[in-house]
Amino acid sequence: MNRVVITGMGAITNLGVDAASTWAGMREGRSGITPVEGDLFAAHDDKWTVRIAGQIKGWDPTSRIDAREAKRLDRCTQLGVAAAAEAVEDSGIDFDAEDGDRCGVIVGSGVGGISTIEQAVTILNKRGPHRLSPFTVPRLMVNAVTGNVSIRYGLRGPASAHATACASSGHAMGDAMQYLRRGLADVMIAGGAEAAVTPLCLGAFMVMKALSTRNDAPQLASRPFDQDRDGFLLSEGAAMFVLETEAHAKARGATIHAELLGFGNSGDAAHITAPDPQGRGASRSMVWAMQDAGVNPEDIGYVNAHGTSTPLGDQAEVAAVLGVFGDHARRSAGGTMPMSSTKSVHGHCLGASGAVETIACIHTVRDGVIAPTINLDNPDEGFDIDLVAREAQERPVKRAMNNTFGFGGHNVTLIIGTYEG
């Protein structure tokens, strides 16, 4: 079975328009949550009880995409294609010199081109079907990022898209790893993109009471594991990676950032939006990922939590982690394994979350720095884990676990390790 390594990474988030600045924001605990700008509240302005989110502001898609092409793409696809371009540049790979049949792409997104759908419905209702853009369908497709990246680089190998809510990009990366392991591809671009800070998405999550209403203090609103948490912060973003077999990366002299060691996924079979209260599905995902990686619980040095800042979700995840790791994680027993949530900084990027948080895991195992959980002033009773409150920690970590859980009961766990050639 081939070893799988990460040779390129790219990101666009509310923390910065590249992977380096995104990681810097995570490491520094710099919140990217702000009051929403634009015409989001144009209709029924006085009805919005949530007015904050993780918007990406000041980003010009033509910095990495031809202006004419950018106009034909939904914002979600713009983010994904631009992040992929950075990852390819970072990897140093020349796809013109590669066998395109041996190179592929898999991207995850929870809702895909949702802004295109919303705009098209408005045009349809006001002006009729003949005023719809002929680009409506290719803009709204959940697989639009995959298709456009494939075309851009001539990737004719495995190509697909995942839409498993917030677990989407984790599934995409896990599947890409499997193709490489089995020798069905040499190179895969994988990750996730989401641009869901739109009237429909913000309003729909708002009426579910899933979002924080701390409008007067946006940078304090995302507070995973804290007693005063009141919901997650809807965010947009993308992160993409170049994955290769170790042999292929070495043959071309690539710089290797980290190794992708394991992948586990499971279903809760409990509730369409709420997690299993005991975190049993999450536990299976973590256990299976460790089995896949060939490691034991004590070999994991850090967990990047799903940690959305919702009352039920955080409680279920802590229960699952303590159940899987026991005294290795339990502070009262001298446990040394920390867990933090970078969503405290950048909010919840839905289907792109697993990919965005992989940026943190790569830097943790590569640089020995664990990003903090900001706004964690009063941990919930029973959260007996080092949750890296407020400030980053410097410590060597050889293996990091990345948890991503989604509506529908989808659970994904990735294990990222320091590359040891």
ZIHUGI-V985421 format. One record per pair of residues at least 24 apart in sequence whose C-alpha atoms are under 7 Angstrom apart, sorted by the first residue. I is the first residue (numbers start at 1). J is the second residue. If there is no record, write none. Layout:
I:J, I:J
This chain:
1:181, 1:182, 2:180, 2:181, 2:182, 2:183, 2:245, 3:181, 3:245, 3:246, 4:177, 4:180, 4:181, 4:243, 4:244, 4:245, 4:246, 4:259, 4:260, 5:243, 5:244, 5:245, 5:246, 5:256, 5:258, 5:259, 5:260, 6:241, 6:242, 6:243, 6:244, 6:256, 6:257, 6:258, 6:259, 6:260, 7:91, 7:242, 7:243, 7:254, 7:255, 7:256, 7:257, 8:87, 8:88, 8:90, 8:91, 8:241, 8:242, 9:86, 9:87, 9:90, 9:240, 9:241, 9:242, 10:83, 10:84, 10:86, 10:87, 10:239, 10:240, 10:241, 11:83, 11:238, 11:239, 11:240, 12:79, 12:83, 12:237, 12:238, 12:239, 13:56, 13:236, 13:237, 13:238, 14:54, 14:55, 14:56, 14:346, 15:346, 17:59, 23:359, 23:360, 26:342, 26:345, 26:371, 27:371, 27:372, 27:392, 29:345, 29:372, 29:374, 29:391, 30:345, 31:219, 31:345, 31:346, 32:345, 32:346, 33:218, 33:219, 33:346, 33:347, 34:218, 34:219, 35:218, 40:198, 40:199, 49:213, 50:206, 50:213, 50:215, 51:215, 52:215, 52:218, 53:233, 53:234, 53:235, 54:233, 54:234, 54:235, 54:236, 54:346, 54:347, 55:197, 55:235, 55:236, 56:236, 72:135, 72:139, 73:139, 74:113, 74:116, 74:139, 74:140, 75:195, 76:112, 76:113, 76:193, 76:194, 76:195, 77:144, 77:145, 79:193, 79:237, 79:238, 80:145, 80:192, 80:193, 80:238, 81:145, 81:149, 83:238, 83:239, 83:240, 84:240, 84:241, 87:240, 87:241, 87:242, 88:242, 91:242, 91:254, 95:153, 100:154, 100:155, 100:156, 100:157, 101:155, 101:156, 101:157, 102:157, 102:185, 102:186, 102:187, 103:155, 103:156, 103:157, 103:185, 103:186, 103:187, 103:188, 104:155, 104:156, 104:157, 104:158, 104:159, 104:187, 104:188, 104:189, 105:146, 105:150, 105:158, 105:159, 105:160, 105:188, 105:189, 105:190, 106:146, 106:159, 106:160, 106:161, 106:172, 106:176, 106:189, 106:190, 106:191, 107:145, 107:146, 107:160, 107:161, 107:162, 107:169, 107:172, 107:190, 107:191, 107:192, 108:161, 108:162, 108:163, 108:168, 108:169, 108:172, 108:191, 108:192, 108:193, 108:351, 108:352, 109:142, 109:162, 109:163, 109:168, 109:169, 109:192, 109:193, 109:194, 109:351, 109:352, 110:163, 110:164, 110:165, 110:166, 110:168, 110:194, 110:350, 110:351, 111:142, 112:140, 112:141, 112:142, 112:194, 113:139, 113:140, 113:141, 113:142, 114:140, 114:196, 115:198, 116:140, 157:185, 164:406, 164:410, 165:350, 165:351, 165:406, 165:407, 166:350, 166:351, 166:353, 166:404, 166:405, 166:406, 166:407, 167:351, 167:354, 167:404, 167:405, 167:406, 167:410, 167:411, 167:412, 168:351, 168:352, 169:351, 169:352, 169:353, 169:354, 169:355, 170:354, 170:355, 170:404, 170:412, 171:412, 174:263, 180:244, 180:245, 186:244, 186:245, 186:248, 187:243, 187:244, 187:245, 188:242, 188:243, 188:244, 189:240, 189:241, 189:242, 189:243, 190:240, 190:241, 190:242, 191:239, 191:240, 191:241, 191:355, 192:238, 192:239, 192:240, 192:351, 192:352, 192:355, 193:237, 193:238, 193:239, 193:351, 193:352, 194:236, 194:237, 194:238, 194:349, 194:350, 194:351, 194:352, 195:236, 195:237, 196:235, 196:236, 197:234, 197:235, 197:236, 220:375, 222:309, 222:344, 222:347, 223:309, 223:344, 223:374, 223:375, 223:376, 224:307, 224:308, 224:309, 224:314, 224:341, 224:344, 224:376, 225:309, 225:314, 225:376, 225:379, 225:380, 226:376, 226:377, 226:378, 226:379, 226:380, 227:378, 227:379, 227:380, 229:309, 229:310, 229:311, 230:309, 230:310, 230:311, 231:309, 231:310, 232:308, 232:309, 232:310, 232:347, 232:348, 233:347, 233:348, 234:347, 234:348, 234:349, 235:347, 235:348, 235:349, 236:349, 237:349, 237:352, 238:352, 238:356, 239:352, 239:355, 239:356, 240:355, 257:362, 257:366, 258:362, 258:366, 258:416, 258:417, 258:418, 258:419, 259:416, 259:417, 259:418, 259:419, 260:415, 260:416, 260:417, 261:293, 261:415, 261:416, 261:417, 262:289, 262:290, 262:292, 262:293, 262:414, 262:415, 263:289, 263:292, 263:413, 263:414, 263:415, 264:288, 264:289, 264:412, 264:413, 264:414, 265:411, 265:412, 265:413, 266:410, 266:411, 266:412, 267:409, 267:410, 267:411, 268:409, 268:410, 269:409, 270:409, 271:408, 271:409, 272:407, 272:408, 272:409, 273:407, 273:408, 275:313, 275:316, 275:409, 276:316, 277:316, 278:316, 278:319, 278:320, 279:316, 279:317, 279:319, 279:320, 280:320, 281:411, 282:320, 282:411, 283:320, 283:321, 283:324, 285:411, 285:412, 285:413, 286:413, 289:413, 289:414, 289:415, 297:325, 298:328, 299:399, 300:399, 300:400, 300:401, 301:337, 301:397, 301:398, 301:399, 301:400, 302:337, 302:338, 302:339, 302:397, 302:399, 302:400, 302:401, 303:338, 303:339, 303:340, 303:400, 303:401, 303:402, 304:339, 304:340, 304:341, 304:361, 304:401, 304:402, 304:403, 305:339, 305:340, 305:341, 305:402, 305:403, 306:341, 306:403, 306:404, 306:405, 307:341, 307:343, 308:343, 308:348, 318:383, 329:385, 330:384, 330:385, 331:384, 331:385, 331:386, 332:384, 338:385, 338:386, 338:387, 338:388, 339:386, 339:387, 339:388, 340:371, 340:372, 340:373, 340:387, 340:388, 341:373, 342:371, 342:372, 342:373, 344:373, 344:374, 345:374, 354:404, 358:402, 361:400, 361:416, 362:416, 364:397, 365:397, 365:398, 365:399, 365:400, 365:417, 365:418, 366:418, 368:394, 368:395, 368:396, 368:397, 369:393, 369:394, 369:395, 370:394
